[in-house]
Amino acid sequence: MRRRRALRSLLACALLPFLLACAGAPPASPGAPRPAAPDPGTIAFVDAEGCIAWVPLAGGQSGRACPATRGRVSAITWLDARTIAYVTPELARTGWRAVRTDTGGDIALAPAESPRIYQVGAPQFYSVLGDRIDVEAGAAIFTSADGSARRTLLAPGPGRAALAMVTWSPDGEGAVLAEGAAKALWVVARAGGEPRRIAAASSGIVSWFVPNAGAMPHADLTCTLPGESTWRCEPQPWQPAEGQAAAAGEEAVLAWSACPGATGYELEITGPGGAVIVSRISAAPAQRFTPPAPGAYTWRVRSRIGSAPGPWGPPRTLTAQ
């Protein structure tokens, strides 16, 4: 009897992987790699000595470069994962320069290659998800896009002075806050949790790069001179990527680049049948959209100054399944 039970047990163990495979569930592999956590990206900033520094948030090699224009840099933005563009008042009309974080090289950018970002240095209170951070009595207060959640992300306390907003991450999942006269930089997550100080002192000029989400502030090449930028600026689709799949009936966030001087943005969405199914205006450079059924949805955005619209930006397609 014991031999029969042992034989049945052995057969069950031998057949289990086969039965799982037939049922569509592969046997677990203890050594199988787990999905990698999203990369929170790298933050670049102008430090207290006027040099350009960068800190990878997921670990890796931090760095620092001191260009010849040290102390006069007035704006920075990431052009890609290894290139930080910077400008001074003297360079504004002749072409920016850029620092390479992998080689330490400093290169000149032609005017046509130079980004045009006029919102740099001003508090970026709204994220691409439509959330907002306000500084009240020196504390950073988070309010969700729909107003349902409101909480303190970081507040003054022992050893920490009053805070000021610097910039959101390009995916809306975190923000950099500056503290005190020395502008110490703190990184806080949208969801809350333990803040992280990445710099003891800085000038307060910051740019955040996240893979597949881009940079904040956004490097927008469609805006030219400040006097004409608002009317010529075409908001550029940012996320989701072209043709990215979404689930019908589930909410998606459509985000685009900001235009200087815009008081609002008009979003237009065309459904699979070719008819416009959404036409609405928001103050933030992002809106939420729930595809009602499977199919391809095309969306585009234009900026507005009061009731006057600017030109439409390029269209982008979201595929609902």
N, C-alpha and C positions, 0 to 999 in steps of 0.2 A: 504493500500500500504506500509506504513512504517513497519507494522508488517511482511509483506512478505519479505521485504528487510532485516529486522533484522534476520528473520528465515534463509534466504539464507546465510547471513554472519556467523551465528552461525554454520550452517551445514558445511560451508567451513572450519572454524577453527577446527571443530571436525574431519573432514576427512583428513586434511593436514598431520598429522603424519602417517596415514595409507597409503596415496598416496606416501609419501616420502619413506616409508618402501618398498612398492611394486616396487618403482623405484630403489631400492638398496641404497638409501641415508638415513641413520637413522636420526631421528630428533636430533637437537642439544641439548646438555645437558649443561646448564650453569655451573653446578657444576663438569663437567667431568675434571679429571686432565690432564694438559698439559704434553707433552713428556718432560722428564728431559733433561736439557742441558748436553752436554758431560762433563765428569769430566776431568779438565785439569791436575789432578794428584797432586803429592807431590814432592817437591824438598828437597833433603838432601845435606848438605854441611859441610865442616870442617871449623869451625869459627876461628876467629883470636886468640883464646886461645887454639886451638887444640882440642876442643870438637866437637862432631858430633851433628848437629842440623837439624831439618826438619820443613818444612812449607807447609801445605796443601793449595793449591792455591784457592780452592773453599770454603774455610772456614773450621773451625774445630780446633782441638787442636794441636798447635805447640809444639815442645819438644826439649830436649837437653840431651845428655848423654856424660859424660867425662870418657872414659875408662882409664885403668891403663897405656895404651900406649899413653896417652894424649901428643900431641905435636909431635908425630912421625908417625902419620897416613899418608900414601903416596898414598892411593887409596881407593875409596868407590864405591859400586854399590848396588842397590836394588836387593834382591833375590825374594821377593814378596812384597805385599802391606804393610807388617808390619815388614819386616826384612831388615836391612841394613848391608851388609858385609863390612868389612874393613880390611886393611892389613898394616903392617909396614915392613921395610927391614928385621927385625928379623923373622917375621912371614911368609915371602914370600915362604919359602920352607917347613915349618912345618905345615901350615894350617892357614887360615884366622880366624878371629873372627867375630861375628855379634851382632848387637844391635837390640832388639825387641822394636818397638815404642809403642806397646800396654801395655807392662809390664815393660819396662825399663831394662829388663834382658840383660846380656852380656854372650854370649855362644861361645864355641869353635867350629870350623868347622874342620873336618878331611880333610887331603889333597885331598881326592877324592870328598869332598863336596865343596871345595874352587874354586871360579871362577878364570879364567885366562883371564885377560884383560890388554893388554900391551899398548893400546892406551890412557889410562887414563892420564890426565894431559896435553896432547897435544891438541891443538885446533881442534875441530871436525867441519871443515869448511863445509862439505857436510851433508845435511839431508837425511833421508830415502826416501824423495820425489825427491831427486836429486837437490834441491835448494842449494845455496851457500851463505855464509856470509864471506865477506872480511873486514878486518880492515884497513882503509885508512885514514891517518892523524888523527887517534884517533877516527874515526867514523865507525859504523857498517853498511856496505853496503850490501843490499840484492840483489841477482840476481836469477831469476827463472830458473828452470831446462832447459827450452828451450831458455833462453836468451832474452825473449820478455819483461821482466819487470826488472827494476833496480831502486832501491830507497834506501834512507837512513832510517834505522830503529831507530837508536839512535846516537846522536852526542854529543861531548863535548859542554859545555855551562856554563852559570852562575851557579856556585855551582856543576858542574859536570866535572870531569877530563877526560883524554883520556881513551878509552875503549879497551878491549881485548876480543876475543871470548873465551867462556868456553865450552859450549856444547848445542846441539839441544835437543829438546824433542824427545822421541822415536817415536811419530807419525808425526814429522816434522812440527807441527803447531806453535811452539814457540822456543825461544832460551834464554839461560841465558848468560848475558854479565857481565864481571868484569870491574869495574871502578877504576882507580887510584891506588896508591901504597897500600892503605888499602884494595883493592879488594872488594869494595862494589858491591853487586850482584843485577842486574836488570833483570827482565823478560820482554821480548818483544814478541809480536805475529807476526807470519809470515805475516798476513794480515795488520799489522800496528796497529795504535791506541796508547792509552796512556800507556807508560811503567810503570812498578811497581817495586819499590825497596823492596827487601825482606830481605836484610842484609846490615848493615852499614859497616861491615868489615868481611873478611874471608881469608882463605888460598888460595882460588881459586879452591879447589877440590870439584867437584859437581857431583851429580847423580840425574836424573829426572825419576820418575815412573809415568806411565799413565795406568789406567786399560785397559785391552784388547790390549795394545800396548807394554807392557813390560817396560824395563828400558834402559836408556842411561847414561853411557856406558853399553853396553850389557855384561851380565855375560855369557861368552862362556866357557863351560866345555870341549870342544873338543881340545883346544890348550894347550899344555903342557909346556915344557921348551922353553925359548926364542930362543935358537939355532935351535930347530927343529919345532917350532910352525907353521911357515909359510907352511911347506911342509905337516904337518899333519892336518892342520886346515880345517875342512869342514864347509863351510858357512851354517848356520841353517836358514831355512825359518822362517820369522818373521810375515809378514802380506801379504795378508789376511789369516785368519784362514783356517785350512783344510776343504775343501768342501764348503767354504763360497760362497753364490750365488752372481753372477754378472750379469749385463745386456749385452746381445750380442750387439755389436756395440758401447758400451760405454767404455771409457778408465778406466783401473784399474791400481793401482800401486802395483808392486810386490817388497817386501823388504826382506832383509836377514841380518844376523849378519856379521860384518866386520872381516877380518882376518889380523893379524899384518904382516906388510911387503908386503902385496899384492899390485901389481901395477894395477890390474884390476880384473873384475869378468865376467865370461862367463855364460850367461843365455841360457838354452835350454828349449823349450816348445814343448810338443807333443800334437797334436790335437786329437779330438774324434776318428779319423780313425786310430790312432796309428803311424802316420808319424810325424817327426820333422818339425814343421812349423816356428819356430823361433830359431835362433842361433846367438847371438850377444854379444859383449863385451862392458862393461861400466867401468868407473873409480869409480863411486859411488855405494854403496851397495843397489841399487834400480833401477828398470827400469819400464817404462810404457808399458802396453800391452792392446790392444783392441781385445777381442774375436770376431772373424768374424761371428760366428753363434752359436746357442745354442749347448750345449754339455759339456763334461768334458775335461778340459785341465790340463795336468800334467806338472809341471815345476820343475827344479832343477838348482843348481848353483855350480860352482867351482871357486876357486881363481886362479889367474895367477901371476907369477913373470916374467915379460917380455912376452916371447912367451911360457914359460913352464907352463903347467896347474897342479894344485893340484888335490886331489880326489874330486869326486862329493859329494855334500851334500845330505841329504835325500830328496826324492821327496815330492811335495805337490800338491793337486788338487784344481782347481778353476772351479766351476760349472756355466756355462753361461746359462741364461734362455731367 
